[in-house]
Amino acid sequence: MDTNPTYSSLVAVGDSFTEGMSDLLPDGTHRGWADLLAARMAARTPGFRYANLAVRGKLIRQIVDEQVDVAAAMEADVVTLVGGLNDTLRPKCDMGRVRGLLEEAVERLAPSCKQLVLMRSPGRQGPVLERFRPRMEELFACVDELAARHGAIVVDLYGAPSLSDPRMWDVDRLHLTGEGHRRVAEGVWQALGYEPEDTEWRTPMPTTLPPGWVMRRAADLRFARQHLLPWIGRRLTGRSSGDNITPLLVPHWDDPVCTVHCREIGCYWVWDDLWPDGPPAAAPHTHRAVGLSEPCVVCATPAH
């Protein structure tokens, strides 16, 4: 791996982990590890392009059907693919089918880019991890095998002690906090060959006294009411948290007309938090077509 390589584009494929939940910004949007990574890469490469196609709740079949061909067609320098974990968390999961679909995704993406990045996803300490650990490790063994076969990089987040700490996870116990996403971005950054900015990203946080029994039970009740019961409800009714979220299939680079129009109609802009007054001329961006009230004048994305 070269030190400080030059990559001109990045496309991220996957589910909520890559979309950025629960790294919540003040305006209610999310900025996750992929956005943070893209910003750092863009700072080194003028004209850098970035698209995040990931959508929360997607199973590996949906990722293959909805995102893989789109990402391959972009012919980006770097493609990140993280998927299959949502499948392993379902009560009934055909791991053979999951492995086959992941293999299909890798075989289609690897030839389309200069560097494919796969990951062993992080796991939060607790009973959920222990229950599903065999499936997760079977998935990660497949990731390792595919990476070796296709020359992909594997970022081992599962083996990073810092990311198993419950304090790195949001109250929903399924998604990382902003600090967790920062550490993931650092791990991918280093795996791509860039000079480390945080050599201790894998190091656990300092030990603190755990909350008392009463506070833990209150947190458990809030978790069950706000997150667990809605999750069960979606499973029983066949719904997904990503049902009403559609990534824009055509990313826009450096288009001032699109910039103004997206702000007017309320498109989701990845970089609003970095440049409140508007992105500079060469800023990378992607916008998601979420609840558009009128078509986009640039790409003609239909209104919902």
TIFIZA-953046 format. One line per 8 residues: their letters; for each residue x, y, z of C-alpha. Coordinates in steps of 0.25 Angstrom, whole numbers, plus 5000, padded with zeros to 4 digits. Layout:
N
A> X/Y/Z | ... .
//
This chain:
304
MDTNPTYS> 5000/5000/5000 | 5006/5014/4996 | 5007/5024/5006 | 4998/5036/5004 | 4992/5031/4991 | 4984/5040/4982 | 4969/5036/4980 | 4960/5045/4972 .
SLVAVGDS> 4946/5038/4975 | 4939/5030/4986 | 4926/5023/4985 | 4920/5017/4998 | 4910/5005/4997 | 4902/4999/5009 | 4892/5001/5020 | 4890/5010/5032 .
FTEGMSDL> 4905/5008/5036 | 4910/5014/5024 | 4898/5024/5023 | 4903/5030/5036 | 4893/5027/5046 | 4893/5031/5058 | 4903/5042/5055 | 4892/5053/5056 .
LPDGTHRG> 4894/5067/5052 | 4886/5079/5058 | 4878/5080/5045 | 4873/5065/5047 | 4882/5059/5036 | 4893/5049/5038 | 4908/5050/5035 | 4915/5037/5037 .
WADLLAAR> 4929/5031/5035 | 4928/5031/5020 | 4925/5046/5019 | 4936/5049/5029 | 4946/5040/5020 | 4941/5047/5007 | 4944/5061/5013 | 4958/5057/5017 .
MAARTPGF> 4961/5051/5004 | 4955/5063/4997 | 4964/5072/5004 | 4976/5066/4998 | 4970/5064/4984 | 4964/5076/4976 | 4951/5072/4968 | 4949/5060/4977 .
RYANLAVR> 4936/5053/4975 | 4927/5046/4985 | 4914/5038/4986 | 4908/5031/4997 | 4897/5021/4992 | 4895/5014/5006 | 4881/5014/5011 | 4877/5010/5025 .
GKLIRQIV> 4870/4996/5027 | 4875/4990/5014 | 4877/4975/5013 | 4888/4969/5005 | 4879/4966/4994 | 4874/4980/4993 | 4888/4986/4993 | 4891/4977/4981 .
DEQVDVAA> 4879/4980/4974 | 4878/4995/4976 | 4892/5000/4979 | 4903/4991/4973 | 4901/4994/4958 | 4900/5008/4961 | 4913/5009/4968 | 4920/5000/4958 .
AMEADVVT> 4915/5010/4947 | 4922/5021/4954 | 4936/5015/4952 | 4941/5022/4965 | 4955/5020/4970 | 4950/5015/4983 | 4937/5007/4986 | 4933/5003/5000 .
LVGGLNDT> 4924/4992/5002 | 4918/4988/5016 | 4905/4979/5016 | 4899/4966/5021 | 4899/4970/5036 | 4884/4973/5035 | 4881/4959/5030 | 4889/4953/5041 .
LRPKCDMG> 4880/4960/5051 | 4867/4954/5046 | 4862/4942/5053 | 4862/4934/5041 | 4875/4936/5032 | 4880/4927/5021 | 4895/4930/5022 | 4898/4922/5010 .
RVRGLLEE> 4889/4932/5002 | 4895/4944/5009 | 4909/4939/5005 | 4905/4937/4991 | 4899/4951/4990 | 4912/4957/4996 | 4920/4949/4986 | 4912/4954/4975 .
AVERLAPS> 4913/4969/4980 | 4928/4968/4981 | 4930/4961/4967 | 4922/4973/4961 | 4929/4984/4969 | 4944/4979/4969 | 4946/4981/4954 | 4940/4995/4954 .
CKQLVLMR> 4949/5002/4963 | 4963/5003/4967 | 4961/4999/4981 | 4950/4992/4987 | 4949/4993/5002 | 4941/4983/5011 | 4939/4983/5026 | 4937/4974/5038 .
SPGRQGPV> 4926/4982/5044 | 4928/4986/5059 | 4919/4979/5070 | 4914/4985/5083 | 4917/4978/5095 | 4905/4971/5101 | 4895/4960/5099 | 4891/4963/5085 .
LERFRPRM> 4905/4962/5080 | 4907/4949/5088 | 4894/4943/5082 | 4897/4947/5067 | 4913/4945/5068 | 4913/4932/5061 | 4906/4938/5049 | 4914/4950/5049 .
EELFACVD> 4927/4943/5049 | 4922/4934/5038 | 4919/4947/5030 | 4933/4952/5033 | 4940/4939/5029 | 4933/4941/5015 | 4938/4956/5015 | 4952/4951/5017 .
ELAARHGA> 4952/4940/5007 | 4946/4950/4996 | 4956/4961/4999 | 4967/4951/4997 | 4961/4946/4984 | 4959/4960/4978 | 4970/4969/4984 | 4960/4976/4993 .
IVVDLYGA> 4965/4983/5006 | 4958/4978/5019 | 4957/4988/5031 | 4955/4980/5043 | 4946/4988/5052 | 4940/4976/5059 | 4954/4974/5065 | 4956/4988/5069 .
PSLSDPRM> 4954/4988/5085 | 4950/5003/5085 | 4937/5000/5076 | 4932/4989/5085 | 4930/4999/5096 | 4915/5002/5099 | 4919/5017/5100 | 4923/5017/5085 .
WDVDRLHL> 4908/5013/5082 | 4896/5022/5081 | 4884/5020/5090 | 4877/5011/5080 | 4889/5001/5082 | 4890/4998/5067 | 4898/5010/5062 | 4911/5017/5066 .
TGEGHRRV> 4912/5031/5072 | 4919/5042/5065 | 4932/5038/5072 | 4930/5024/5067 | 4928/5029/5053 | 4941/5037/5054 | 4949/5025/5058 | 4943/5017/5047 .
AEGVWQAL> 4947/5028/5037 | 4961/5028/5043 | 4962/5013/5041 | 4958/5013/5026 | 4967/5025/5024 | 4979/5017/5029 | 4975/5005/5022 | 4975/5012/5009 .
GYEPEDTE> 4990/5016/5012 | 4988/5030/5017 | 4997/5036/5028 | 4990/5033/5041 | 4984/5045/5048 | 4980/5037/5060 | 4989/5025/5063 | 4980/5021/5075 .
WRTPMPTT> 4967/5020/5068 | 4966/5005/5073 | 4970/5008/5087 | 4958/5007/5097 | 4953/5019/5104 | 4958/5022/5118 | 4950/5013/5129 | 4939/5020/5136 .
LPPGWVMR> 4929/5015/5147 | 4917/5009/5141 | 4903/5015/5144 | 4895/5010/5155 | 4885/4999/5155 | 4873/5009/5154 | 4879/5017/5143 | 4882/5005/5135 .
RAADLRFA> 4868/5000/5137 | 4862/5013/5133 | 4871/5013/5120 | 4866/4999/5117 | 4852/5004/5118 | 4855/5016/5109 | 4862/5007/5099 | 4850/4997/5098 .
RQHLLPWI> 4840/5008/5097 | 4847/5016/5086 | 4855/5006/5078 | 4853/4992/5081 | 4837/4991/5080 | 4837/5000/5067 | 4848/4990/5062 | 4839/4978/5065 .
GRRLTGRS> 4827/4985/5059 | 4834/4987/5046 | 4839/4973/5046 | 4825/4968/5048 | 4819/4977/5037 | 4830/4975/5027 | 4834/4989/5027 | 4848/4995/5027 .
SGDNITPL> 4853/5008/5033 | 4859/5011/5019 | 4845/5010/5012 | 4843/5025/5009 | 4858/5028/5007 | 4864/5027/4993 | 4878/5031/4989 | 4879/5040/4977 .
LVPHWDDP> 4885/5031/4966 | 4893/5042/4959 | 4903/5050/4968 | 4905/5064/4964 | 4919/5070/4965 | 4922/5085/4965 | 4908/5090/4959 | 4904/5103/4964 .
VCTVHCRE> 4890/5102/4959 | 4888/5089/4966 | 4894/5095/4979 | 4883/5106/4979 | 4872/5097/4975 | 4875/5087/4985 | 4874/5097/4996 | 4861/5102/4991 .
IGCYWVWD> 4854/5089/4990 | 4860/5083/5003 | 4869/5072/4997 | 4879/5066/5007 | 4893/5072/5005 | 4904/5064/5011 | 4913/5076/5013 | 4904/5087/5019 .
DLWPDGPP> 4911/5084/5033 | 4925/5086/5027 | 4922/5099/5019 | 4909/5106/5025 | 4911/5117/5015 | 4911/5108/5003 | 4922/5098/4998 | 4934/5103/4991 .
AAAPHTHR> 4935/5102/4976 | 4941/5088/4976 | 4933/5082/4987 | 4929/5068/4986 | 4914/5065/4989 | 4903/5056/4987 | 4888/5059/4990 | 4877/5050/4994 .
AVGLSEPC> 4863/5051/4988 | 4855/5050/5001 | 4841/5056/5000 | 4844/5065/4988 | 4832/5074/4985 | 4836/5077/4971 | 4846/5071/4961 | 4861/5074/4961 .
VVCATPAH> 4864/5084/4950 | 4878/5078/4948 | 4875/5063/4948 | 4860/5062/4947 | 4859/5054/4959 | 4843/5052/4960 | 4836/5058/4972 | 4830/5049/4982 .
//
